[in-house]
């Protein structure tokens, strides 16, 4: 994710590849060497949700992704989704039903963007879900993350 998003004096972007490489080398590969059959689920909220979703397009190491209130409004991300194939088996997406109600024109597109991402996932015949939660971006993030991981793990039990 080499794009750039600016909010006031803050800028971010450009280090996703380094972070994913570090996670693979320092966490996933050592875990896989201890237990080759281990299934790795990745999850994140907000910008971290965008990162894990993007990571699902970069590596086959994640069995499932929980992207909760992901920053899919990030410039160029929806185009990236349309031009790349996701490599994970299942994806949990969620968004608050009031997150798009903002004066910031970029952020106001988040509901359309997440629905667009979800529709593109349906093309790959993987297991995916889009859950709408009550409230804005800041309402119950821990509970919403827990619901994402619960869905990923309950899917695992049902479909083994």
N, C-alpha and C positions, 0 to 999 in steps of 0.2 A: 504494500500500500504506500506508494510513493506520493500520493496526492497531498494536498495541503488545505487545511481549513484554518481560518483566522477568526478569532473573536476578541476584539479589542487588541490588547498587547500580546495575547497568548496565541501561539502557533503550535501546531502539532502535526506530525506526519513524517514518514520516511524511515522509521526504524522498525517496522513490523517484521521484515525479513530477519533482522538480527535477533529480535526477541523470539520468533518462532524457532530459529536455529538453536538458540540457547535452551529453550524448553525441550526440544527434541533431544539434544545432546546431554543435557544435565538431568532430565526427569524421565522422559518417555523411553529412551533407549536403555538406561539402567533398569527401569521397571520391567521392560520387555525381556531383558536378559535373565532376570530372576524368575519370571513367570511368562513363558512365551504365549500362553493362551489368554493373557490379560486383555480386557477390553477397556479402552480409554475413552472417557467422556470429557468433553471440554465445555465450559460454560462461562458466560460473562454478562455483565450488565452495562448498558450504555456504550461507551467507547470500547470497553473490554468485550462486549457482546459483538460489536462489529469485528474486532480482532479475531475472536474464535470462529465467527462465521467465515471470514476471509481465510482463516487457517484451514477450514474444511475444503477449500478449493486448492490448497497448496500441498496437502499431504493426505495419505490414506491412513495415517496413524490414529485418527479419531474415529471411533465407532459411532459416536453421536455428538451433536452440538446442541447446547441450550443457549440461544441468543435472546436475551431478555432486554427489551427496550434498546435494541441495538441501534447504533448511530448510522443507519442505512442511508441517511440523508447526506453522508459524507460525499463530497464532490467526486463524481466518476464511479461510485460503487455500483449503482444499478446497471450501468453500462458494462462494468466488469463482470457482473453476474450473468448478463446476457451473452457475453463472449467467452465464458469459461464454464467448465464442467465441475460440479461439486464432487468430491471424492469420498464423502462420508455416507453412512447408510441411513441415518435419520437426523432430522433437524426439528427442534422445538423453537418456534418463534413466538414472542408475545410483545404486546404493546399496550400502553394505557390508552383508553378511549379519548382522553383529553390531551394527549401529547402533541397533537397537531394544532391545538388552539394556542397559537403564539404569534406575536407580531413579526418575529424573525422569519423572513420568507424562505430561507433554506430549511429551517427546522419545521416549518409548517407543512412541508411536503412529506414528512416521515410516514404518515399513514398510507399515502399513495405508494411510497417507495417500498414499504414493508410488504404491502399486498402484491406489488410487482415482483419482489424477490420470491415470495411464497408461490406465486403462479409459475415462476420459472423453475422452482424446485419440483413442482408436479410433473414437469416434462421428463424428469429422470427416474420416475417410478420408485423413488425411495420413500420411506415413511416420513411424513412431515405433517406438522400441525401449526396453525396460526391461532393463538389465543388472545382475545381482547380482554383486558382487565379494566376495572373501573378506576378512574383517576388519572392523574398526570404522571409525569416521568418519575417523580420522587415518592410516589405512594407505594409502600410496602415492598421495597426491592428485595429484601431477604426472603420473604414469603414467595414472591414471584420467581426467584431463582430456585427455591426449593421445589416449587411446582414443576419447573422445567426438568430438573434432575429426576424427580419422581416419575414424570412421564417417560423419560428415557429408560429408567430402570424398570418400570412396570411393563414397558414394551418388551424389554429383554426377557422377563419372566413369562409373559404370555406367548412369545414367539420362538421359544427355544425348542 
